[in-house]
Amino acid sequence: MRSSTEVREIDGSPIDPLASFRLDGRVAIVTGASSGLGARFARALTAAGAHVAVAARRADRLDALVADLPGALAVPGDLTAPGAPADLVRTVTDHYGRLDVLVNNAGAARVGNAVDDDLDGFRSELEIDLVAPYELARQCARWWIAQGSSGSVINIGSVLGIVSGGKMRVPGYTASKGGLHHLTRELAVQWARKGIRVNAIAPAWFETEMNADGIFATDAGLKYITDGTPMGRSGREHELDGAAIFLASDASSYVTGHILAVDGGWTAV
């Protein structure tokens, strides 16, 4: 006897809304996966059923990560190097025979007053945070279009791509993340009828290796976070899992060009 609360389709099959969040048999690339949010994204997508190819510069970190992830592949390298994004896509598709999801997570951030900023450093930041994700997304899209298959690109932006850094002095980071957000919209529109969805996640303050010695290391930095966040705290590592799985999976099949803020209300103020 079926439960009185069970809902069925017209054909009599049960409706299982959680099934659309599964990623069984799918293949995802996660960049910047040697630590922090990238490593967490790789673990979350694996838990949802995906095989994950992890990319970063530090090969030893990747090897340690894939040892804990069934079916994972480590692909070390520098994505700003000429030809590296194409090589990554080729390596992954040769290994798995398919590709379904790209998580463009690799990034860098510098703190400094704009007047005194080093222009070479600014250019380098844009290369890492904006140009490399663009080229990797293009290489994935070319593969999907050639195969006649669909795909999902998830760009990891930032609340500082939506609003200014305020007391933070991060001109290169805000410029690149703001550019990445609008690039997300542009690519979503260009590729929508190809079956390729492009979205972004805009996290607020999550403690990672990149910022642990910065904003999280001082009382003033912690006060900046808690005072500016309506929820009164920074994000916890697992609180990005749902956003990543949602955008990677069929649960978001009608979502493209969207910037999903996961920020405790930071951008609502």
BAKEVEX-6932 format. One line per field, with one value per residue (C-alpha): residue number from 1; residue in one letter; x, y, z. Coordinates in steps of 0.02 Angstrom, whole numbers, plus 32768, in hexadecimal, padded with zeros to 4 digits. Last residue first. Layout:
% residues N
resi [NUM_...]
resn [A_...]
x [X_...]
y [Y_...]
z [Z_...]
This chain:
% residues 269
resi [269_268_267_266_265_264_263_262_261_260_259_258_257_256_255_254_253_252_251_250_249_248_247_246_245_244_243_242_241_240_239_238_237_236_235_234_233_232_231_230_229_228_227_226_225_224_223_222_221_220_219_218_217_216_215_214_213_212_211_210_209_208_207_206_205_204_203_202_201_200_199_198_197_196_195_194_193_192_191_190_189_188_187_186_185_184_183_182_181_180_179_178_177_176_175_174_173_172_171_170_169_168_167_166_165_164_163_162_161_160_159_158_157_156_155_154_153_152_151_150_149_148_147_146_145_144_143_142_141_140_139_138_137_136_135_134_133_132_131_130_129_128_127_126_125_124_123_122_121_120_119_118_117_116_115_114_113_112_111_110_109_108_107_106_105_104_103_102_101_100_99_98_97_96_95_94_93_92_91_90_89_88_87_86_85_84_83_82_81_80_79_78_77_76_75_74_73_72_71_70_69_68_67_66_65_64_63_62_61_60_59_58_57_56_55_54_53_52_51_50_49_48_47_46_45_44_43_42_41_40_39_38_37_36_35_34_33_32_31_30_29_28_27_26_25_24_23_22_21_20_19_18_17_16_15_14_13_12_11_10_9_8_7_6_5_4_3_2_1]
resn [V_A_T_W_G_G_D_V_A_L_I_H_G_T_V_Y_S_S_A_D_S_A_L_F_I_A_A_G_D_L_E_H_E_R_G_S_R_G_M_P_T_G_D_T_I_Y_K_L_G_A_D_T_A_F_I_G_D_A_N_M_E_T_E_F_W_A_P_A_I_A_N_V_R_I_G_K_R_A_W_Q_V_A_L_E_R_T_L_H_H_L_G_G_K_S_A_T_Y_G_P_V_R_M_K_G_G_S_V_I_G_L_V_S_G_I_N_I_V_S_G_S_S_G_Q_A_I_W_W_R_A_C_Q_R_A_L_E_Y_P_A_V_L_D_I_E_L_E_S_R_F_G_D_L_D_D_D_V_A_N_G_V_R_A_A_G_A_N_N_V_L_V_D_L_R_G_Y_H_D_T_V_T_R_V_L_D_A_P_A_G_P_A_T_L_D_G_P_V_A_L_A_G_P_L_D_A_V_L_A_D_L_R_D_A_R_R_A_A_V_A_V_H_A_G_A_A_T_L_A_R_A_F_R_A_G_L_G_S_S_A_G_T_V_I_A_V_R_G_D_L_R_F_S_A_L_P_D_I_P_S_G_D_I_E_R_V_E_T_S_S_R_M]
x [8450_8418_84C7_8508_8469_84C1_8525_84FB_84D4_8498_84C4_844F_846F_841B_8395_8316_8375_839D_836A_83BC_8461_84FB_849E_8446_84E0_8548_84C3_84A3_855A_857D_8545_85B9_8650_85FB_85D8_860D_85A2_8522_8491_847E_8534_858E_85AF_85E5_865E_86AC_86B8_871A_8792_87A8_87C9_8851_887B_87D9_87F6_88A5_8902_886A_8844_888F_888D_87D2_8756_86B2_867A_85FC_85E0_85A4_8577_856E_8506_8520_84AD_84DC_8450_848A_83F4_8437_84E8_84ED_8476_84D0_8577_8542_84F6_8590_85FF_859E_85C9_867D_8696_8659_86CE_8761_8744_8721_87BF_882D_87EE_87FE_8809_8795_873E_86B0_86D8_865C_85B9_8589_8633_8665_85D8_8647_8658_8669_8635_85C7_85BF_853D_853C_84D0_8506_8513_85C4_8610_85A5_85DA_8692_868C_8631_86B8_8740_86DF_86C4_877F_87A7_8730_876D_8822_87F9_8796_87E4_8893_88B2_8857_88C8_8963_892D_8916_89BF_8A10_89BA_89FE_8982_89B0_8915_88AA_88D6_8906_88C9_88E7_8876_888C_8818_87F1_8737_86F7_8686_866A_85E3_85B2_864B_8656_86CC_8714_87D0_87D1_874F_87B6_885D_8814_87BC_885D_88C6_884E_885A_8919_8935_899A_89B8_8933_88E9_8988_8991_8962_88DA_88A1_8816_878A_872F_8714_874F_87C1_8862_882C_884F_88FD_8930_88EB_894F_89EF_89CF_89C6_8998_88E0_8863_87EA_878E_86EF_8683_85D4_855E_851F_85AC_8628_85DB_85ED_86A0_86D9_867F_86D8_8782_875C_871D_87C0_8850_889D_87FC_8821_87C1_8732_870B_866C_863A_858D_8567_84F6_84DE_8443_83E1_8354_8333_8303_825C_8223_8178_8136_8104_8049_804A_7FFF_8090_8080_807F_8095_8040_7FC1_8053_8046_8000]
y [88EA_885A_883A_87F5_8790_86F4_86F2_8666_86D4_8675_86D4_8693_868C_85E3_8588_8517_8474_84A8_8403_83AF_83BC_842B_84C6_846C_8409_84A8_850B_847B_8462_851B_8514_8481_84F2_8563_8617_86A9_86EB_876D_8731_87E4_87E2_8889_888E_87D7_87E5_888C_8853_87B9_8828_88A0_8811_87D2_872E_8712_87A8_8771_86D6_8666_86BD_8648_85AC_85C0_8613_8636_86EA_870F_8693_86C3_8625_8636_85F1_85B4_8534_84DE_848E_84E0_8554_85A2_85BA_8674_86A7_8645_8683_8738_871C_86C2_8748_87C3_8763_8745_87FF_882A_87A3_87E8_889E_8877_880F_888D_891F_88C7_8948_8906_898F_8988_88F8_8937_88DF_8856_8810_8826_87AC_8731_86CC_8611_85EC_8554_8514_848F_8420_83DA_8367_8378_8333_83C6_843E_83EE_83F0_84A6_84D4_8483_84E3_8585_856A_854C_85EB_8655_860A_8633_86E7_8715_86E7_86B1_872D_87B8_879D_879F_8844_8893_8851_889C_8941_894A_89AA_8A4C_8AAE_8A11_89EF_893B_888B_8801_8770_86D2_8657_85A5_857B_8564_84CE_8477_83F3_836C_831F_8278_81EE_81E2_81E5_8233_82B2_82E3_82EF_8350_83CB_83E8_83FB_847D_84DF_84D2_8510_85A8_85A6_85FD_8555_8523_8466_83CB_8356_82E0_8267_822C_8185_8175_8210_81FB_81D5_825F_82E1_82A6_82A2_8351_8395_8346_838E_8442_84A9_8481_8410_838F_8317_82DE_8245_8276_821D_82A5_827B_8299_8344_8370_8332_8393_8430_841F_8411_84AD_850B_84F9_8494_8442_8456_84FA_84B4_8438_83D2_836A_82C2_8276_81C1_81EB_82A6_82A4_8344_8310_8278_82E7_8315_825F_825A_81A8_815A_8151_8194_823A_824D_8211_825E_81F2_823C_81AF_8136_80A7_8000]
z [809E_8031_7FEE_8093_80B8_80F9_8058_7FE1_7F4C_7EB2_7E12_7D8A_7CCF_7CC5_7D28_7CD1_7CF2_7DA5_7DF7_7D62_7DBE_7DC4_7DFE_7E8C_7EBE_7ECC_7F2A_7FA2_7FCD_7FEE_80A5_80C7_80E4_8162_8134_81A0_822E_8261_81F5_81B7_817F_8185_8241_8246_81B4_81E1_8296_825E_81FE_828F_8307_8292_823B_81DC_8169_813B_8174_8158_80B2_802F_809D_80AE_8124_80CC_80BE_8035_7FAB_7EFD_7E9E_7DE2_7D54_7CA2_7C53_7BB1_7B4D_7AAB_7AB1_7B51_7B0F_7AE5_7B70_7BF7_7BB4_7BCC_7C78_7CB9_7C6B_7CD6_7D73_7D3E_7D1D_7DCB_7E0D_7DAB_7DD9_7E90_7E9D_7E44_7EAC_7F56_7FE1_8068_80CA_804D_7FD8_7F5A_7F2F_7EB4_7E83_7F38_7F62_7F08_7E69_7E57_7DA5_7D8D_7CDB_7CB3_7C1A_7B8F_7B03_7A46_7A50_79F2_7A57_7AFB_7ACC_7A93_7B33_7B9E_7B42_7B52_7C0E_7C21_7BC2_7C29_7CCD_7C9B_7C69_7D05_7DAC_7D75_7CE9_7D45_7DDB_7D6E_7D20_7DCB_7E04_7D6A_7D90_7E40_7EAA_7F02_7ED1_7EDA_7F90_7FAB_7FD2_7F55_7F27_7EBF_7E6C_7E3A_7E4A_7D99_7DBA_7D13_7D01_7C84_7C33_7BDA_7BA4_7C53_7C32_7B84_7BBC_7C53_7BFB_7B68_7BDB_7C3D_7B9F_7B5B_7BFE_7BFF_7B4D_7B83_7C3F_7CA9_7CD9_7D35_7D49_7DA9_7D68_7DF3_7DC6_7E37_7E2A_7EE5_7F43_7FDB_7F7C_7F05_7F8C_7FBB_7F04_7EEC_7F7D_7F3A_7E8C_7EC6_7E2C_7E29_7DD0_7E14_7DA1_7DF7_7DD9_7E10_7E87_7EFD_7F78_7EEB_7ECC_7F84_7F92_7EF8_7F34_7FDC_7F89_7F25_7FBD_801B_7FD6_7F3C_7EDA_7E82_7DEE_7DF9_7D5D_7D64_7D19_7D25_7D4F_7DE1_7DF7_7E66_7E86_7E11_7E7D_7F11_7EC2_7EBD_7E6C_7E66_7DC0_7D9F_7CED_7D2A_7DA3_7E55_7F02_7F9D_8038_804C_804B_7FD0_8000]
